[in-house]
Amino acid sequence: MFVTALLLLSGCTSQVSGAPAATRPGPGSAAELLGDAGTVDSCSLLDPTSLDQFGTAQPQPQESYDYCWLRLPMSDAQVAVRFGLLERVRSLDDVPARQIELVGPLRILEASPVPDRCARYIFFIDNITLAVSADTADSPNTTVSSLCSVTEKATHTIAQNIVAKKIEHHAYPPSSFGPLDACKAVVTTLGQIPGLAAAETTAYPAHHQCRWGTATVPSLTLRYVLSAPSAAANVHHETIAGRTSGVYTVDINGPTLCVAEVAGIGRELAQVIVRTAPGTTATACAAARIVAGEVWSKLPVTS
C-alpha cells in the first residue's frame, strides 16, 4: 500500500529530464520563498485546524520527507489531504492544470477533477510546483461533494503561509538519509536494467527521490522515505552490501515491480524500485539487488 501510494503521488506534473532548466531565484521563486527544498518540513505548511470547517483533520505518520498528509473524516468517507511534493517542470505550459488565482507572486493551478480526487498546484517562477490534493482512495465507492473545496482551502492556506514564510525546516541528525541526493547514488549499475543504459533522469527539487526512465517500463526509482520495513508475506530477507535488506514484488496490475529496501535511523528507509515488463520478476529483482548494492554502499553508517 505504501509503495503504491508513493507511485501514485509521483508524476503529477511533467518533470524535467536531464539537466535542470534555467531558474530565476528571485522574488516568487521556490529558492527564495522555501529556502533549502531538501530540508523543508512539509507538515509545517498547513495547520490541521485550517480545515475545521470540513471536520477534524487528523495528522498521520509522515511517509516521506517530500510530503505530508492528513486524514479528514467526511460524509462517511476517509478523505486524505496530501501536500508538499515539489516537482520541476520546463514551463507553466507543462503543468496539466489551469490557472485560477494568484496568491502574492504564486500562481494557483487547478487540475481537472475526477470523482475520487481533486488536485491543485502552487507554481513558483523558477518552474517548480508544489502539489496539494484531496482523495477518497481509502473509501472506494463513496462520494464527497466538497472534495474540491477541501483542496481549494488547503492550497490557498499553504500558499499564504509560503508567501509569509511560515515554514519550518528539518535539522537532520547524523547518519540520516535526509540530506542525501538520490540522483547521485546510482552511477555504475544503471546498465544492469535492460533498456535503461541511456535512460533520462527525473530529478526532484528536494533530492529525496530520483527516477531513471519514464513512468512506464523499464524504469528505476530510488527513494529515501519514512516507514517501517515491509511486512508482506513475500519479503525475502537477505544481506546486500553488508546490510540486512528486504526484497519483494508489488502487484500493480501490469508491469513487474520489485523493491529492495534497507532501514536507516528512526523510520527512514532507502528503497530501490525497478519496473520491468510483465512476467519478468527474476529480471526485475536481480536488477534491484545489484542497484541496491551500489546505493547501500554509499549510505551513512547507522549502527
C-alpha positions as CSV (number, residue, x, y, z in Angstrom):
1,M,0.0,0.0,0.0
2,F,2.8,2.4,1.0
3,V,4.8,1.9,-2.2
4,T,1.8,2.1,-4.4
5,A,0.7,5.4,-2.7
6,L,4.1,6.9,-3.4
7,L,4.0,5.8,-7.0
8,L,0.6,7.5,-7.5
9,L,1.9,10.7,-5.9
10,S,4.8,11.0,-8.3
11,G,4.5,12.2,-11.8
12,C,1.7,14.7,-11.2
13,T,3.5,17.1,-13.5
14,S,5.8,16.9,-16.4
15,Q,9.2,16.8,-14.7
16,V,12.4,17.9,-16.4
17,S,14.7,15.2,-17.5
18,G,18.4,15.5,-17.6
19,A,20.0,18.9,-16.7
20,P,17.7,21.2,-14.7
21,A,16.0,24.0,-16.6
22,A,17.3,27.6,-16.1
23,T,15.8,29.1,-13.0
24,R,15.1,32.5,-11.6
25,P,16.0,32.6,-7.9
26,G,14.4,36.0,-7.3
27,P,11.1,37.0,-5.6
28,G,8.4,34.4,-6.1
29,S,10.8,31.5,-6.7
30,A,10.9,28.4,-4.6
31,A,14.5,29.1,-3.8
32,E,13.6,32.5,-2.3
33,L,10.3,31.5,-0.6
34,L,11.1,28.0,0.6
35,G,14.9,28.1,1.1
36,D,16.6,24.7,1.0
37,A,14.0,22.5,-0.6
38,G,15.7,19.4,0.9
39,T,15.1,20.5,4.5
40,V,11.5,21.9,4.2
41,D,9.2,20.3,6.8
42,S,6.1,19.8,4.6
43,C,3.9,19.2,7.6
44,S,4.6,22.8,8.7
45,L,2.9,24.1,5.5
46,L,-0.7,23.5,6.8
47,D,-2.1,23.6,10.3
48,P,-4.8,20.9,10.5
49,T,-7.2,23.4,12.2
50,S,-7.2,25.3,8.9
51,L,-9.7,22.7,7.7
52,D,-12.0,22.8,10.7
53,Q,-14.9,24.0,8.5
54,F,-15.0,20.5,7.0
55,G,-14.3,18.4,10.1
56,T,-11.4,17.4,12.3
57,A,-8.3,16.8,10.3
58,Q,-6.1,14.2,11.9
59,P,-2.3,14.3,11.3
60,Q,-0.9,10.9,10.1
61,P,2.6,9.4,10.4
62,Q,4.7,11.1,7.7
63,E,5.5,8.7,4.8
64,S,8.2,10.8,3.2
65,Y,10.2,14.0,3.8
66,D,8.7,15.1,0.5
67,Y,5.1,15.4,1.5
68,C,2.7,15.3,4.5
69,W,-0.9,14.1,4.8
70,L,-3.9,14.4,7.0
71,R,-6.9,12.2,7.4
72,L,-10.2,14.1,7.3
73,P,-13.5,12.1,8.0
74,M,-16.3,13.5,5.9
75,S,-19.6,12.2,4.7
76,D,-18.9,8.6,5.9
77,A,-15.6,8.7,4.0
78,Q,-12.0,9.0,4.9
79,V,-10.5,11.9,2.9
80,A,-6.7,12.0,2.5
81,V,-5.3,15.5,2.2
82,R,-1.8,15.4,0.8
83,F,0.5,18.3,0.3
84,G,4.1,19.3,-0.2
85,L,5.6,17.3,-3.1
86,L,7.9,19.5,-5.1
87,E,8.5,18.8,-8.8
88,R,10.3,20.7,-11.5
89,V,8.7,21.5,-14.9
90,R,10.1,23.1,-18.1
91,S,7.5,25.8,-18.1
92,L,4.0,26.7,-16.9
93,D,2.6,25.1,-20.0
94,D,3.8,21.7,-18.8
95,V,1.5,21.7,-15.8
96,P,-1.7,19.8,-16.6
97,A,-3.9,22.4,-14.9
98,R,-5.4,25.8,-15.5
99,Q,-4.6,29.0,-13.5
100,I,-7.4,30.1,-11.3
101,E,-5.9,32.7,-8.9
102,L,-2.8,34.4,-7.6
103,V,-1.6,34.5,-4.0
104,G,1.1,37.1,-3.9
105,P,3.6,36.1,-6.6
106,L,2.4,32.5,-6.6
107,R,0.1,31.1,-9.3
108,I,-2.6,28.6,-8.2
109,L,-3.4,26.0,-10.8
110,E,-6.4,23.6,-10.8
111,A,-6.3,20.1,-12.4
112,S,-9.4,18.7,-13.9
113,P,-11.1,16.8,-11.0
114,V,-12.1,13.1,-11.1
115,P,-14.7,11.6,-8.8
116,D,-12.3,10.5,-6.1
117,R,-9.6,13.1,-6.3
118,C,-9.1,16.9,-6.7
119,A,-5.6,18.4,-7.1
120,R,-4.1,21.8,-7.3
121,Y,-0.6,23.1,-7.8
122,I,1.3,26.1,-6.5
123,F,3.6,27.4,-9.2
124,F,6.8,29.2,-8.4
125,I,8.5,31.4,-11.0
126,D,11.6,29.1,-11.1
127,N,9.4,26.4,-12.7
128,I,8.8,24.4,-9.5
129,T,5.3,23.2,-8.5
130,L,4.0,22.1,-5.1
131,A,1.2,19.6,-5.2
132,V,-1.9,19.7,-3.0
133,S,-4.7,17.1,-3.3
134,A,-7.7,15.5,-1.5
135,D,-8.8,12.0,-2.4
136,T,-11.1,9.2,-1.2
137,A,-8.8,6.3,-2.3
138,D,-9.2,4.7,1.2
139,S,-13.0,4.9,0.9
140,P,-13.9,3.4,-2.5
141,N,-17.4,3.8,-3.9
142,T,-18.0,6.9,-1.8
143,T,-18.8,10.5,-2.9
144,V,-17.7,13.6,-1.1
145,S,-19.3,16.6,-2.7
146,S,-16.9,19.1,-1.1
147,L,-13.7,17.3,-2.0
148,C,-12.6,20.1,-4.3
149,S,-13.5,22.7,-1.7
150,V,-11.1,20.9,0.7
151,T,-8.4,21.1,-1.9
152,E,-9.1,24.8,-2.6
153,K,-8.9,25.7,1.1
154,A,-5.8,23.7,1.8
155,T,-4.0,25.1,-1.3
156,H,-4.9,28.7,-0.6
157,T,-3.8,28.4,3.0
158,I,-0.5,26.8,2.1
159,A,0.2,29.5,-0.5
160,Q,-0.5,32.2,2.1
161,N,1.9,30.5,4.5
162,I,4.6,30.2,1.9
163,V,4.3,33.9,1.0
164,A,4.5,34.8,4.7
165,K,7.5,32.4,5.0
166,K,5.7,30.5,7.8
167,I,7.7,27.4,7.1
168,E,9.8,25.1,9.3
169,H,12.9,23.2,8.2
170,H,14.3,19.9,9.3
171,A,17.6,19.7,11.1
172,Y,18.6,16.1,10.1
173,P,20.5,14.1,12.7
174,P,23.9,12.5,11.9
175,S,23.6,9.4,9.7
176,S,20.2,10.5,8.4
177,F,19.2,9.7,4.8
178,G,17.5,13.1,4.6
179,P,20.4,15.2,3.3
180,L,21.3,12.7,0.6
181,D,20.9,13.3,-3.2
182,A,19.2,10.3,-4.7
183,C,20.3,11.1,-8.2
184,K,23.9,10.9,-7.2
185,A,23.6,7.4,-5.7
186,V,23.3,5.3,-8.8
187,V,26.1,5.6,-11.4
188,T,27.7,2.3,-12.3
189,T,24.8,-0.1,-12.1
190,L,22.2,1.6,-14.4
191,G,23.2,-0.7,-17.2
192,Q,22.1,-3.7,-15.3
193,I,18.5,-2.9,-16.1
194,P,17.7,-3.9,-19.7
195,G,16.9,-0.9,-21.8
196,L,17.9,1.6,-19.2
197,A,21.5,2.3,-20.1
198,A,20.7,5.6,-21.8
199,A,17.7,6.5,-19.7
200,E,16.7,10.0,-19.0
201,T,16.8,11.2,-15.4
202,T,14.0,12.8,-13.5
203,A,15.3,14.8,-10.5
204,Y,13.1,16.2,-7.7
205,P,14.0,19.6,-6.1
206,A,14.2,18.1,-2.6
207,H,16.6,15.3,-3.8
208,H,14.9,12.6,-1.7
209,Q,13.9,10.7,-4.8
210,C,15.1,10.2,-8.4
211,R,13.9,8.3,-11.4
212,W,15.7,6.9,-14.4
213,G,13.5,6.2,-17.4
214,T,9.8,7.1,-17.8
215,A,6.9,6.3,-15.6
216,T,6.4,3.2,-17.7
217,V,8.9,0.4,-18.2
218,P,11.7,-0.1,-17.9
219,S,12.4,2.3,-15.1
220,L,14.3,2.7,-11.9
221,T,13.4,4.8,-8.9
222,L,15.4,5.5,-5.7
223,R,13.6,7.0,-2.7
224,Y,14.5,7.9,0.8
225,V,11.2,7.5,2.7
226,L,9.7,7.1,6.1
227,S,8.1,3.9,7.0
228,A,8.5,0.5,8.7
229,P,10.1,-2.1,6.5
230,S,7.6,-4.1,4.6
231,A,6.0,-7.0,6.5
232,A,4.4,-8.5,3.4
233,A,4.5,-12.3,3.2
234,N,6.6,-12.3,0.1
235,V,9.5,-10.3,1.5
236,H,12.9,-12.1,1.1
237,H,15.2,-11.1,3.8
238,E,18.9,-11.1,2.8
239,T,22.2,-9.2,3.1
240,I,23.1,-6.7,0.4
241,A,26.3,-4.7,0.7
242,G,26.7,-5.9,4.3
243,R,23.2,-4.6,5.3
244,T,20.1,-6.5,6.3
245,S,17.6,-5.9,3.5
246,G,14.2,-6.9,2.2
247,V,13.4,-7.7,-1.4
248,Y,9.8,-8.2,-2.6
249,T,7.5,-7.7,-5.5
250,V,4.4,-5.5,-5.6
251,D,1.3,-6.2,-7.7
252,I,0.4,-3.1,-9.7
253,N,-1.8,-4.9,-12.3
254,G,0.6,-4.7,-15.2
255,P,4.4,-4.2,-15.1
256,T,6.6,-6.2,-12.8
257,L,7.6,-4.1,-9.8
258,C,10.4,-5.2,-7.5
259,V,11.6,-3.4,-4.4
260,A,14.8,-3.6,-2.4
261,E,14.8,-1.7,0.8
262,V,17.0,-1.1,3.8
263,A,16.3,0.6,7.1
264,G,18.2,3.7,8.4
265,I,17.8,5.6,11.6
266,G,14.3,6.1,13.1
267,R,11.7,5.3,10.4
268,E,14.0,6.0,7.4
269,L,14.1,3.6,4.6
270,A,16.1,3.6,1.3
271,Q,14.1,1.9,-1.5
272,V,15.2,0.8,-4.9
273,I,12.2,0.2,-7.2
274,V,12.6,-1.5,-10.5
275,R,9.8,-1.7,-13.1
276,T,10.2,-4.2,-16.0
277,A,7.8,-5.8,-18.4
278,P,5.0,-8.1,-17.1
279,G,6.2,-11.6,-16.2
280,T,9.9,-10.6,-15.6
281,T,10.1,-11.0,-11.8
282,A,13.5,-12.6,-11.8
283,T,15.0,-9.9,-14.1
284,A,13.5,-7.0,-12.0
285,C,14.6,-8.4,-8.7
286,A,18.1,-9.3,-9.9
287,A,18.5,-5.7,-11.1
288,A,17.0,-4.3,-7.8
289,R,19.6,-6.2,-5.8
290,I,22.5,-5.0,-8.0
291,V,21.5,-1.4,-7.8
292,A,20.8,-1.7,-4.1
293,G,24.3,-2.9,-3.7
294,E,25.7,0.3,-5.1
295,V,23.3,2.5,-3.2
296,W,23.7,0.8,0.1
297,S,27.5,1.1,-0.1
298,K,27.1,4.9,-0.2
299,L,24.7,5.2,2.7
300,P,25.9,6.6,6.0
301,V,26.7,4.1,8.7
302,T,23.7,3.8,11.0
303,S,24.9,1.3,13.6
